[in-house]
């Protein structure tokens, strides 16, 4: 089980380019409960900064890895 994240940054730079990145948090979890707790902590920590920067990140706990 790991946290997978996909980040969207809309209208970046002078050409209004949309960017999308996919990544994984490099920590393995034994169960969904612990993964979900850390995911919530990460979201709470990043939320205000992401809103200010107009960036969206989708977080999910997955045992299958990234599929994007």
N, C-alpha and C positions, 0 to 999 in steps of 0.2 A: 504494500500500500504506500502510495506517495502522493504529494500534492502536485498537480499539473496546473500550469497557468498559461493563459493566452492573453497577450496584451495588444490592445488596439490604440493607435494614436492617429487621430483624424486631423487632416489639414496641417501637416507638419511642413515647415519651410516655405519658401517663396512660391513653390509650385503647387501648394495645397495637396501634397502627396499623403496618401493613407498608408500607414505602416502596420504590420501585424507580425508579432513574434510569438513563438511557442517555446516553453521551457518547462523544467521540472525543478522542484525544490530538492536538493541533494540529501534528503533524509528519508529513510525507509521506516514505515510505521507497522506495528504488529496488528493493529486493528483500526477500524473506521472511527471509533470514538476518539482516540488520540490524534488521528489525522485531522478530524473535524475540529478539535479544540485548537490545534496549532494553526489550522487554516483561518479560523475566526480571529485568533490573535494577530495573525499577519494582516488580515483585512482591516482590522481595527487600527493597527499601527500605520498602514499606508493610506487609508481612506482620504483624509483631509488633503494630503499632498497630491494625490491623484486627481481629486476634484479641482484643485487649483490649477493643475496642468492640463485639465480636460483630457485625461487618459483613462481608459477602461481596461481593467484586468479581470478576466474570468478565472476563478479558482475552482478546482474540483479535486476530490480525493478519488484516486483510481488505483486499482491493482493491475490494470492492463497497460499502463504507460500512455504516452502521448499518441493521439491518432490524427493530429493536424499536420 
